[in-house]
Amino acid sequence: MRSKIIRKLVRLLLALLLLALLGGAVAWYKLFREVPEPKWADESERFKYGSIGAEFSRGIPYYIWEVLPRVFPEYLPGSGGYKSFGLVWEEGHEMPVGFTKQIIGFPRVANNCAICHVGTWRSQEEGSPHIVVASPANTVNVQAMLRFLINCGKDSRFNARVLLPEIRRDVKLSVLDRLLYRFVLIPLTRSALQRQEQQFLWMNRTNVPDWGPGRDDPMNLTKYFMTTQPVDNSVGQADFPSNWNLKVRKGTAGTNLYLNWSCDTPAVRSVLIDSALGLGAAPDKKSRLSYPIDNLHWKLKRRAWFVKRMEDLDNFLSNLPPPKYPFKTDEFLAAKGQPIYEHYCAECHDVGAPRTSQVIPIAEIGTDRERLDTWTQAAADEANKVVKSLGINRPNMVKNQGYCSPPLDGLWMRAPYLHNGSVPTLRELLEPAEKRTKTFYVGYDVYDPVNVGFVTQGPPAERRGWKHDVTVRGEGNQGHTYGTELNDADKKSLLEYLKTL
């Protein structure tokens, strides 16, 4: 009798074990199974669409992401779904540039570096956009996209009863997948978006200016995501920088060439690492849903993959040439402008010059200081500790008291100018502040080869752009007065030479 009971208990335990193993296998397959990325045609394609590892901590289920514009069109800034955010979308590609789609159990959508670093230009309103890899994402409104997702998560319609029928318009889900979306993915995604609202409350403070297209608030993003620094009264909206030809931003042994607008980082690799971490490439310790499982996966596998991915990214961007000016130039006039450039600009902007990629004191440069004041030594110290705790070694972030003087390669594609994009064209940058335009529209990508910058005035620019007002806090267009006293002929010659850089 006793032996029968033991046998029954053994069979029961074996059945329970088998059931647990089967359940674990299904859970692994549906939630954690990784499908390798496709083989990219080249590193440029990988930069635009390849993973940096953000799908784990920040990935949104693809089918939910796909239907949100249909369900919540009132939260979009305009018509056209995700295109209304100014995203770059190449013909023949499923995803916009800067968006990754990777299967980790289920298809997930996340962002990579290209969301801020791929721009476009057109020669005329009806023309097709030319895509420039590693340029500032001049049309992309990241803040509007964040607010859209947050508003979706707050809406009571973000539930399985509303979303599942929309998803089923696009894809036929299995019974198991319908259950997974109904009881797991939709509730958890909504919870994650609601937590995101709390993480971004700082950008919705009263009387704080919006970022607008082609910009973010980089150091406050770093402070409030990588550190526990309290929310303060600072604002630091700044243009996305270009990140091509990064080899010229690397100093020789014993020297530091600074990056970021206010020289917050002394090494290329550090900027790449911190930017990727900010996009969610590492475990998100603020998310109870991805930690500690995600943290364990990071330690066992993803950390080594991430370090290698940053190395590959560094190599690609370091050797990516700047884009050549696409319009005709006057070679004779440019030759006349070269000595003017050498007199007024080269000391701070020529590769290898003594002040290039160095700190220009705020008292000298005289530009709007709000971006400079967002970053503190305490924030730098804590951010360095956070990165070190992830097992990543990189040169430490620092605090300086001025703005960076970068090389000017590909300068034509980096409009508008100054760190906050407060001067629309190079021609205006050669004028004193009182003669510079006070209001103009950014986010429109038709190019103005005469003034060297994008078209910022007129009905099309107003219709498709975002109004920049230099009287708003952090948007000032003062400072950088070098060359403003030149006569008109010399300015014209200098401008022609600057097109060739």
TILUMVEX-546284 format. One record per residue (C-alpha): residue number from 1; residue in one letter; x, y, z. Coordinates in steps of 0.1 Angstrom, whole numbers. Layout:
! residues N
+-----+---+-------+-------+-------+
!   k ! r !     X !     Y !     Z !
+-----+---+-------+-------+-------+
! NUM ! A !     X !     Y !     Z !
...
+-----+---+-------+-------+-------+
! end
This chain:
! residues 501
+-----+---+-------+-------+-------+
!   k ! r !     X !     Y !     Z !
+-----+---+-------+-------+-------+
!   1 ! M !     0 !     0 !     0 !
!   2 ! R !    27 !    24 !    10 !
!   3 ! S !    47 !    16 !   -22 !
!   4 ! K !    17 !    24 !   -43 !
!   5 ! I !    13 !    57 !   -27 !
!   6 ! I !    50 !    65 !   -32 !
!   7 ! R !    47 !    55 !   -69 !
!   8 ! K !    17 !    77 !   -73 !
!   9 ! L !    35 !   106 !   -57 !
!  10 ! V !    65 !   100 !   -79 !
!  11 ! R !    43 !   100 !  -110 !
!  12 ! L !    25 !   131 !   -98 !
!  13 ! L !    58 !   149 !   -91 !
!  14 ! L !    71 !   139 !  -125 !
!  15 ! A !    39 !   151 !  -142 !
!  16 ! L !    42 !   184 !  -123 !
!  17 ! L !    79 !   187 !  -133 !
!  18 ! L !    71 !   180 !  -169 !
!  19 ! L !    43 !   205 !  -168 !
!  20 ! A !    66 !   231 !  -153 !
!  21 ! L !    92 !   224 !  -179 !
!  22 ! L !    66 !   227 !  -207 !
!  23 ! G !    53 !   259 !  -192 !
!  24 ! G !    88 !   273 !  -188 !
!  25 ! A !    96 !   264 !  -224 !
!  26 ! V !    65 !   281 !  -236 !
!  27 ! A !    72 !   312 !  -215 !
!  28 ! W !   108 !   313 !  -227 !
!  29 ! Y !    96 !   310 !  -263 !
!  30 ! K !    69 !   336 !  -261 !
!  31 ! L !    88 !   361 !  -239 !
!  32 ! F !   125 !   357 !  -240 !
!  33 ! R !   135 !   337 !  -272 !
!  34 ! E !   159 !   359 !  -292 !
!  35 ! V !   159 !   358 !  -330 !
!  36 ! P !   191 !   371 !  -345 !
!  37 ! E !   189 !   404 !  -364 !
!  38 ! P !   190 !   402 !  -402 !
!  39 ! K !   223 !   405 !  -420 !
!  40 ! W !   226 !   442 !  -428 !
!  41 ! A !   237 !   453 !  -463 !
!  42 ! D !   263 !   476 !  -447 !
!  43 ! E !   271 !   495 !  -415 !
!  44 ! S !   250 !   524 !  -427 !
!  45 ! E !   219 !   502 !  -427 !
!  46 ! R !   228 !   488 !  -394 !
!  47 ! F !   232 !   523 !  -380 !
!  48 ! K !   197 !   532 !  -392 !
!  49 ! Y !   178 !   501 !  -382 !
!  50 ! G !   201 !   479 !  -361 !
!  51 ! S !   197 !   472 !  -324 !
!  52 ! I !   217 !   487 !  -296 !
!  53 ! G !   201 !   465 !  -271 !
!  54 ! A !   172 !   488 !  -260 !
!  55 ! E !   145 !   462 !  -268 !
!  56 ! F !   149 !   445 !  -235 !
!  57 ! S !   142 !   474 !  -211 !
!  58 ! R !   124 !   499 !  -234 !
!  59 ! G !   109 !   477 !  -261 !
!  60 ! I !    72 !   482 !  -270 !
!  61 ! P !    54 !   452 !  -284 !
!  62 ! Y !    53 !   458 !  -322 !
!  63 ! Y !    17 !   452 !  -328 !
!  64 ! I !     7 !   476 !  -300 !
!  65 ! W !    31 !   502 !  -314 !
!  66 ! E !    17 !   498 !  -349 !
!  67 ! V !   -20 !   505 !  -340 !
!  68 ! L !   -15 !   534 !  -315 !
!  69 ! P !   -18 !   562 !  -342 !
!  70 ! R !   -51 !   547 !  -354 !
!  71 ! V !   -65 !   544 !  -319 !
!  72 ! F !   -53 !   577 !  -306 !
!  73 ! P !   -50 !   601 !  -335 !
!  74 ! E !   -60 !   631 !  -313 !
!  75 ! Y !   -26 !   629 !  -296 !
!  76 ! L !    -6 !   632 !  -328 !
!  77 ! P !     8 !   666 !  -338 !
!  78 ! G !    -7 !   662 !  -373 !
!  79 ! S !   -19 !   638 !  -399 !
!  80 ! G !     1 !   608 !  -412 !
!  81 ! G !     5 !   587 !  -381 !
!  82 ! Y !    41 !   584 !  -370 !
!  83 ! K !    52 !   605 !  -400 !
!  84 ! S !    37 !   635 !  -382 !
!  85 ! F !    67 !   635 !  -359 !
!  86 ! G !    90 !   643 !  -388 !
!  87 ! L !   105 !   608 !  -388 !
!  88 ! V !   127 !   598 !  -417 !
!  89 ! W !   110 !   569 !  -436 !
!  90 ! E !   128 !   552 !  -465 !
!  91 ! E !   108 !   537 !  -493 !
!  92 ! G !   107 !   499 !  -490 !
!  93 ! H !   114 !   498 !  -453 !
!  94 ! E !    89 !   487 !  -427 !
!  95 ! M !   102 !   508 !  -399 !
!  96 ! P !   112 !   545 !  -397 !
!  97 ! V !   149 !   553 !  -395 !
!  98 ! G !   160 !   552 !  -358 !
!  99 ! F !   135 !   524 !  -350 !
! 100 ! T !   145 !   488 !  -344 !
! 101 ! K !   123 !   457 !  -346 !
! 102 ! Q !   136 !   426 !  -330 !
! 103 ! I !   119 !   394 !  -318 !
! 104 ! I !   126 !   387 !  -281 !
! 105 ! G !    98 !   363 !  -274 !
! 106 ! F !    75 !   386 !  -294 !
! 107 ! P !    83 !   414 !  -319 !
! 108 ! R !    95 !   446 !  -300 !
! 109 ! V !   101 !   481 !  -312 !
! 110 ! A !   128 !   503 !  -297 !
! 111 ! N !   150 !   532 !  -308 !
! 112 ! N !   187 !   535 !  -317 !
! 113 ! C !   211 !   563 !  -322 !
! 114 ! A !   197 !   572 !  -357 !
! 115 ! I !   165 !   586 !  -342 !
! 116 ! C !   186 !   617 !  -334 !
! 117 ! H !   213 !   614 !  -360 !
! 118 ! V !   199 !   609 !  -395 !
! 119 ! G !   187 !   640 !  -413 !
! 120 ! T !   172 !   650 !  -447 !
! 121 ! W !   174 !   678 !  -472 !
! 122 ! R !   155 !   686 !  -504 !
! 123 ! S !   163 !   711 !  -531 !
! 124 ! Q !   127 !   720 !  -536 !
! 125 ! E !    93 !   715 !  -520 !
! 126 ! E !    82 !   688 !  -544 !
! 127 ! G !   116 !   670 !  -544 !
! 128 ! S !   124 !   637 !  -527 !
! 129 ! P !   144 !   639 !  -495 !
! 130 ! H !   181 !   631 !  -495 !
! 131 ! I !   190 !   611 !  -464 !
! 132 ! V !   222 !   619 !  -446 !
! 133 ! V !   235 !   594 !  -421 !
! 134 ! A !   250 !   608 !  -389 !
! 135 ! S !   237 !   643 !  -395 !
! 136 ! P !   214 !   660 !  -370 !
! 137 ! A !   178 !   647 !  -373 !
! 138 ! N !   166 !   681 !  -383 !
! 139 ! T !   129 !   671 !  -389 !
! 140 ! V !   124 !   647 !  -360 !
! 141 ! N !   104 !   659 !  -329 !
! 142 ! V !   114 !   635 !  -302 !
! 143 ! Q !    95 !   653 !  -275 !
! 144 ! A !    62 !   652 !  -294 !
! 145 ! M !    67 !   614 !  -299 !
! 146 ! L !    73 !   609 !  -261 !
! 147 ! R !    42 !   629 !  -252 !
! 148 ! F !    22 !   609 !  -277 !
! 149 ! L !    31 !   576 !  -261 !
! 150 ! I !    26 !   590 !  -226 !
! 151 ! N !    -9 !   603 !  -235 !
! 152 ! C !   -18 !   569 !  -250 !
! 153 ! G !    -8 !   552 !  -218 !
! 154 ! K !   -29 !   575 !  -197 !
! 155 ! D !   -60 !   570 !  -219 !
! 156 ! S !   -87 !   546 !  -205 !
! 157 ! R !   -90 !   531 !  -240 !
! 158 ! F !   -55 !   516 !  -237 !
! 159 ! N !   -70 !   482 !  -230 !
! 160 ! A !   -74 !   448 !  -246 !
! 161 ! R !  -110 !   454 !  -255 !
! 162 ! V !  -100 !   483 !  -278 !
! 163 ! L !   -65 !   474 !  -289 !
! 164 ! L !   -69 !   437 !  -297 !
! 165 ! P !   -95 !   442 !  -325 !
! 166 ! E !   -72 !   468 !  -341 !
! 167 ! I !   -42 !   445 !  -339 !
! 168 ! R !   -63 !   417 !  -355 !
! 169 ! R !   -69 !   440 !  -385 !
! 170 ! D !   -32 !   437 !  -392 !
! 171 ! V !   -23 !   402 !  -381 !
! 172 ! K !   -40 !   369 !  -372 !
! 173 ! L !   -29 !   361 !  -337 !
! 174 ! S !   -30 !   325 !  -323 !
! 175 ! V !   -52 !   318 !  -293 !
! 176 ! L !   -21 !   318 !  -271 !
! 177 ! D !    -9 !   351 !  -285 !
! 178 ! R !   -43 !   367 !  -280 !
! 179 ! L !   -42 !   356 !  -243 !
! 180 ! L !    -7 !   369 !  -240 !
! 181 ! Y !   -16 !   403 !  -254 !
! 182 ! R !   -48 !   405 !  -234 !
! 183 ! F !   -35 !   395 !  -200 !
! 184 ! V !     2 !   403 !  -201 !
! 185 ! L !    15 !   426 !  -229 !
! 186 ! I !   -12 !   452 !  -231 !
! 187 ! P !   -15 !   457 !  -193 !
! 188 ! L !    23 !   458 !  -188 !
! 189 ! T !    29 !   482 !  -217 !
! 190 ! R !     3 !   506 !  -204 !
! 191 ! S !    19 !   503 !  -169 !
! 192 ! A !    53 !   511 !  -185 !
! 193 ! L !    40 !   541 !  -204 !
! 194 ! Q !    24 !   554 !  -172 !
! 195 ! R !    57 !   551 !  -154 !
! 196 ! Q !    73 !   569 !  -182 !
! 197 ! E !    50 !   598 !  -176 !
! 198 ! Q !    64 !   601 !  -141 !
! 199 ! Q !   100 !   599 !  -154 !
! 200 ! F !    93 !   628 !  -178 !
! 201 ! L !    74 !   651 !  -155 !
! 202 ! W !   104 !   674 !  -154 !
! 203 ! M !   100 !   683 !  -191 !
! 204 ! N !    64 !   694 !  -185 !
! 205 ! R !    72 !   719 !  -158 !
! 206 ! T !    54 !   753 !  -160 !
! 207 ! N !    71 !   778 !  -183 !
! 208 ! V !    96 !   753 !  -196 !
! 209 ! P !   102 !   756 !  -234 !
! 210 ! D !    95 !   727 !  -257 !
! 211 ! W !   124 !   711 !  -275 !
! 212 ! G !   111 !   713 !  -311 !
! 213 ! P !   124 !   693 !  -341 !
! 214 ! G !   160 !   684 !  -342 !
! 215 ! R !   166 !   690 !  -305 !
! 216 ! D !   163 !   675 !  -270 !
! 217 ! D !   174 !   685 !  -235 !
! 218 ! P !   205 !   662 !  -234 !
! 219 ! M !   220 !   668 !  -200 !
! 220 ! N !   187 !   670 !  -181 !
! 221 ! L !   178 !   637 !  -198 !
! 222 ! T !   211 !   623 !  -185 !
! 223 ! K !   205 !   637 !  -150 !
! 224 ! Y !   170 !   624 !  -146 !
! 225 ! F !   176 !   590 !  -161 !
! 226 ! M !   211 !   580 !  -150 !
! 227 ! T !   212 !   598 !  -117 !
! 228 ! T !   191 !   605 !   -87 !
! 229 ! Q !   197 !   643 !   -88 !
! 230 ! P !   166 !   663 !   -78 !
! 231 ! V !   146 !   681 !  -105 !
! 232 ! D !   158 !   717 !  -106 !
! 233 ! N !   148 !   748 !  -126 !
! 234 ! S !   173 !   743 !  -154 !
! 235 ! V !   165 !   741 !  -191 !
! 236 ! G !   190 !   730 !  -217 !
! 237 ! Q !   173 !   724 !  -251 !
! 238 ! A !   201 !   719 !  -277 !
! 239 ! D !   204 !   708 !  -313 !
! 240 ! F !   213 !   672 !  -321 !
! 241 ! P !   250 !   672 !  -332 !
! 242 ! S !   265 !   656 !  -362 !
! 243 ! N !   285 !   624 !  -355 !
! 244 ! W !   303 !   616 !  -387 !
! 245 ! N !   341 !   616 !  -390 !
! 246 ! L !   346 !   611 !  -353 !
! 247 ! K !   382 !   602 !  -357 !
! 248 ! V !   390 !   639 !  -358 !
! 249 ! R !   374 !   642 !  -323 !
! 250 ! K !   399 !   619 !  -307 !
! 251 ! G !   430 !   633 !  -290 !
! 252 ! T !   464 !   618 !  -289 !
! 253 ! A !   477 !   602 !  -258 !
! 254 ! G !   476 !   626 !  -229 !
! 255 ! T !   452 !   651 !  -245 !
! 256 ! N !   415 !   654 !  -242 !
! 257 ! L !   393 !   666 !  -271 !
! 258 ! Y !   359 !   673 !  -257 !
! 259 ! L !   324 !   664 !  -271 !
! 260 ! N !   289 !   675 !  -262 !
! 261 ! W !   280 !   712 !  -265 !
! 262 ! S !   295 !   721 !  -231 !
! 263 ! C !   324 !   697 !  -232 !
! 264 ! D !   308 !   673 !  -208 !
! 265 ! T !   326 !   642 !  -222 !
! 266 ! P !   363 !   638 !  -231 !
! 267 ! A !   360 !   608 !  -253 !
! 268 ! V !   341 !   596 !  -284 !
! 269 ! R !   334 !   561 !  -269 !
! 270 ! S !   320 !   577 !  -238 !
! 271 ! V !   294 !   597 !  -258 !
! 272 ! L !   283 !   566 !  -277 !
! 273 ! I !   280 !   545 !  -245 !
! 274 ! D !   261 !   571 !  -225 !
! 275 ! S !   237 !   579 !  -254 !
! 276 ! A !   230 !   542 !  -259 !
! 277 ! L !   224 !   537 !  -222 !
! 278 ! G !   200 !   567 !  -222 !
! 279 ! L !   180 !   549 !  -249 !
! 280 ! G !   176 !   518 !  -227 !
! 281 ! A !   204 !   496 !  -239 !
! 282 ! A !   212 !   485 !  -203 !
! 283 ! P !   189 !   471 !  -176 !
! 284 ! D !   164 !   497 !  -166 !
! 285 ! K !   165 !   496 !  -128 !
! 286 ! K !   135 !   519 !  -125 !
! 287 ! S !   114 !   492 !  -142 !
! 288 ! R !   103 !   464 !  -118 !
! 289 ! L !    91 !   445 !  -148 !
! 290 ! S !   126 !   440 !  -164 !
! 291 ! Y !   147 !   437 !  -133 !
! 292 ! P !   163 !   415 !  -120 !
! 293 ! I !   157 !   391 !  -150 !
! 294 ! D !   170 !   417 !  -174 !
! 295 ! N !   199 !   425 !  -151 !
! 296 ! L !   209 !   388 !  -150 !
! 297 ! H !   207 !   386 !  -188 !
! 298 ! W !   229 !   418 !  -190 !
! 299 ! K !   256 !   402 !  -168 !
! 300 ! L !   256 !   369 !  -186 !
! 301 ! K !   253 !   380 !  -222 !
! 302 ! R !   243 !   415 !  -232 !
! 303 ! R !   271 !   434 !  -215 !
! 304 ! A !   297 !   418 !  -237 !
! 305 ! W !   275 !   422 !  -268 !
! 306 ! F !   269 !   459 !  -259 !
! 307 ! V !   306 !   466 !  -255 !
! 308 ! K !   313 !   451 !  -289 !
! 309 ! R !   284 !   470 !  -305 !
! 310 ! M !   298 !   503 !  -292 !
! 311 ! E !   332 !   494 !  -306 !
! 312 ! D !   316 !   487 !  -340 !
! 313 ! L !   296 !   519 !  -338 !
! 314 ! D !   327 !   539 !  -330 !
! 315 ! N !   346 !   524 !  -359 !
! 316 ! F !   318 !   531 !  -383 !
! 317 ! L !   313 !   567 !  -372 !
! 318 ! S !   349 !   575 !  -369 !
! 319 ! N !   355 !   566 !  -405 !
! 320 ! L !   323 !   579 !  -420 !
! 321 ! P !   331 !   610 !  -442 !
! 322 ! P !   312 !   642 !  -438 !
! 323 ! P !   286 !   649 !  -465 !
! 324 ! K !   298 !   670 !  -494 !
! 325 ! Y !   280 !   702 !  -501 !
! 326 ! P !   255 !   692 !  -528 !
! 327 ! F !   251 !   725 !  -547 !
! 328 ! K !   275 !   743 !  -570 !
! 329 ! T !   301 !   765 !  -554 !
! 330 ! D !   321 !   794 !  -567 !
! 331 ! E !   357 !   782 !  -565 !
! 332 ! F !   372 !   816 !  -571 !
! 333 ! L !   351 !   831 !  -543 !
! 334 ! A !   358 !   802 !  -520 !
! 335 ! A !   396 !   807 !  -525 !
! 336 ! K !   392 !   843 !  -515 !
! 337 ! G !   373 !   831 !  -484 !
! 338 ! Q !   399 !   806 !  -472 !
! 339 ! P !   424 !   832 !  -457 !
! 340 ! I !   395 !   849 !  -440 !
! 341 ! Y !   385 !   816 !  -425 !
! 342 ! E !   421 !   810 !  -414 !
! 343 ! H !   422 !   844 !  -397 !
! 344 ! Y !   388 !   843 !  -379 !
! 345 ! C !   378 !   806 !  -375 !
! 346 ! A !   407 !   782 !  -379 !
! 347 ! E !   422 !   786 !  -344 !
! 348 ! C !   390 !   771 !  -329 !
! 349 ! H !   377 !   749 !  -357 !
! 350 ! D !   406 !   734 !  -377 !
! 351 ! V !   414 !   698 !  -369 !
! 352 ! G !   445 !   699 !  -347 !
! 353 ! A !   443 !   736 !  -340 !
! 354 ! P !   450 !   745 !  -303 !
! 355 ! R !   415 !   755 !  -294 !
! 356 ! T !   395 !   730 !  -315 !
! 357 ! S !   373 !   706 !  -294 !
! 358 ! Q !   383 !   726 !  -263 !
! 359 ! V !   364 !   747 !  -238 !
! 360 ! I !   357 !   782 !  -249 !
! 361 ! P !   348 !   801 !  -217 !
! 362 ! I !   313 !   814 !  -215 !
! 363 ! A !   325 !   849 !  -209 !
! 364 ! E !   343 !   848 !  -242 !
! 365 ! I !   318 !   830 !  -264 !
! 366 ! G !   288 !   849 !  -250 !
! 367 ! T !   261 !   825 !  -262 !
! 368 ! D !   230 !   816 !  -242 !
! 369 ! R !   243 !   799 !  -210 !
! 370 ! E !   212 !   779 !  -201 !
! 371 ! R !   224 !   747 !  -217 !
! 372 ! L !   257 !   750 !  -199 !
! 373 ! D !   240 !   754 !  -165 !
! 374 ! T !   220 !   722 !  -168 !
! 375 ! W !   250 !   700 !  -160 !
! 376 ! T !   267 !   699 !  -127 !
! 377 ! Q !   298 !   681 !  -112 !
! 378 ! A !   275 !   662 !   -88 !
! 379 ! A !   256 !   648 !  -118 !
! 380 ! A !   288 !   639 !  -136 !
! 381 ! D !   301 !   621 !  -105 !
! 382 ! E !   269 !   601 !  -100 !
! 383 ! A !   266 !   592 !  -137 !
! 384 ! N !   301 !   579 !  -137 !
! 385 ! K !   293 !   556 !  -108 !
! 386 ! V !   262 !   543 !  -125 !
! 387 ! V !   281 !   534 !  -156 !
! 388 ! K !   308 !   517 !  -136 !
! 389 ! S !   282 !   497 !  -117 !
! 390 ! L !   271 !   482 !  -150 !
! 391 ! G !   306 !   469 !  -155 !
! 392 ! I !   315 !   493 !  -182 !
! 393 ! N !   348 !   512 !  -183 !
! 394 ! R !   349 !   545 !  -201 !
! 395 ! P !   365 !   579 !  -195 !
! 396 ! N !   345 !   599 !  -170 !
! 397 ! M !   321 !   627 !  -177 !
! 398 ! V !   331 !   661 !  -164 !
! 399 ! K !   318 !   696 !  -158 !
! 400 ! N !   333 !   726 !  -176 !
! 401 ! Q !   325 !   763 !  -178 !
! 402 ! G !   321 !   770 !  -214 !
! 403 ! Y !   310 !   757 !  -248 !
! 404 ! C !   328 !   734 !  -272 !
! 405 ! S !   345 !   745 !  -305 !
! 406 ! P !   340 !   715 !  -328 !
! 407 ! P !   355 !   709 !  -362 !
! 408 ! L !   333 !   723 !  -390 !
! 409 ! D !   332 !   693 !  -413 !
! 410 ! G !   299 !   690 !  -431 !
! 411 ! L !   289 !   724 !  -417 !
! 412 ! W !   263 !   730 !  -444 !
! 413 ! M !   241 !   701 !  -430 !
! 414 ! R !   243 !   713 !  -394 !
! 415 ! A !   219 !   742 !  -396 !
! 416 ! P !   204 !   759 !  -376 !
! 417 ! Y !   235 !   772 !  -358 !
! 418 ! L !   248 !   777 !  -322 !
! 419 ! H !   242 !   750 !  -296 !
! 420 ! N !   205 !   758 !  -293 !
! 421 ! G !   198 !   763 !  -330 !
! 422 ! S !   190 !   799 !  -325 !
! 423 ! V !   206 !   812 !  -357 !
! 424 ! P !   189 !   798 !  -389 !
! 425 ! T !   217 !   802 !  -414 !
! 426 ! L !   255 !   807 !  -417 !
! 427 ! R !   248 !   841 !  -433 !
! 428 ! E !   230 !   853 !  -402 !
! 429 ! L !   258 !   839 !  -380 !
! 430 ! L !   280 !   865 !  -395 !
! 431 ! E !   257 !   893 !  -384 !
! 432 ! P !   256 !   908 !  -349 !
! 433 ! A !   229 !   895 !  -326 !
! 434 ! E !   206 !   925 !  -330 !
! 435 ! K !   204 !   918 !  -368 !
! 436 ! R !   197 !   881 !  -365 !
! 437 ! T !   162 !   868 !  -370 !
! 438 ! K !   140 !   868 !  -339 !
! 439 ! T !   114 !   842 !  -350 !
! 440 ! F !   117 !   815 !  -376 !
! 441 ! Y !   105 !   779 !  -383 !
! 442 ! V !   126 !   748 !  -380 !
! 443 ! G !   119 !   712 !  -390 !
! 444 ! Y !   114 !   720 !  -427 !
! 445 ! D !   141 !   704 !  -449 !
! 446 ! V !   141 !   724 !  -481 !
! 447 ! Y !   176 !   738 !  -484 !
! 448 ! D !   186 !   774 !  -490 !
! 449 ! P !   220 !   774 !  -507 !
! 450 ! V !   223 !   811 !  -508 !
! 451 ! N !   222 !   817 !  -471 !
! 452 ! V !   235 !   782 !  -462 !
! 453 ! G !   208 !   766 !  -440 !
! 454 ! F !   173 !   754 !  -443 !
! 455 ! V !   143 !   775 !  -454 !
! 456 ! T !   128 !   789 !  -422 !
! 457 ! Q !   103 !   815 !  -435 !
! 458 ! G !    73 !   815 !  -457 !
! 459 ! P !    40 !   794 !  -458 !
! 460 ! P !    56 !   760 !  -464 !
! 461 ! A !    81 !   764 !  -435 !
! 462 ! E !    53 !   777 !  -412 !
! 463 ! R !    30 !   749 !  -422 !
! 464 ! R !    55 !   721 !  -416 !
! 465 ! G !    79 !   737 !  -391 !
! 466 ! W !    80 !   747 !  -354 !
! 467 ! K !    84 !   783 !  -343 !
! 468 ! H !   117 !   792 !  -327 !
! 469 ! D !   114 !   824 !  -307 !
! 470 ! V !   148 !   838 !  -295 !
! 471 ! T !   131 !   857 !  -266 !
! 472 ! V !   121 !   824 !  -249 !
! 473 ! R !   143 !   811 !  -221 !
! 474 ! G !   173 !   791 !  -234 !
! 475 ! E !   166 !   802 !  -270 !
! 476 ! G !   188 !   833 !  -271 !
! 477 ! N !   208 !   840 !  -303 !
! 478 ! Q !   235 !   862 !  -288 !
! 479 ! G !   272 !   856 !  -288 !
! 480 ! H !   297 !   841 !  -312 !
! 481 ! T !   305 !   875 !  -328 !
! 482 ! Y !   335 !   863 !  -347 !
! 483 ! G !   335 !   878 !  -382 !
! 484 ! T !   305 !   900 !  -377 !
! 485 ! E !   325 !   931 !  -384 !
! 486 ! L !   336 !   919 !  -419 !
! 487 ! N !   323 !   938 !  -449 !
! 488 ! D !   297 !   923 !  -471 !
! 489 ! A !   322 !   911 !  -498 !
! 490 ! D !   344 !   893 !  -473 !
! 491 ! K !   314 !   877 !  -457 !
! 492 ! K !   303 !   864 !  -490 !
! 493 ! S !   337 !   850 !  -497 !
! 494 ! L !   339 !   834 !  -462 !
! 495 ! L !   304 !   819 !  -467 !
! 496 ! E !   314 !   803 !  -500 !
! 497 ! Y !   345 !   787 !  -483 !
! 498 ! L !   325 !   774 !  -454 !
! 499 ! K !   303 !   755 !  -479 !
! 500 ! T !   334 !   734 !  -489 !
! 501 ! L !   342 !   721 !  -454 !
+-----+---+-------+-------+-------+
! end
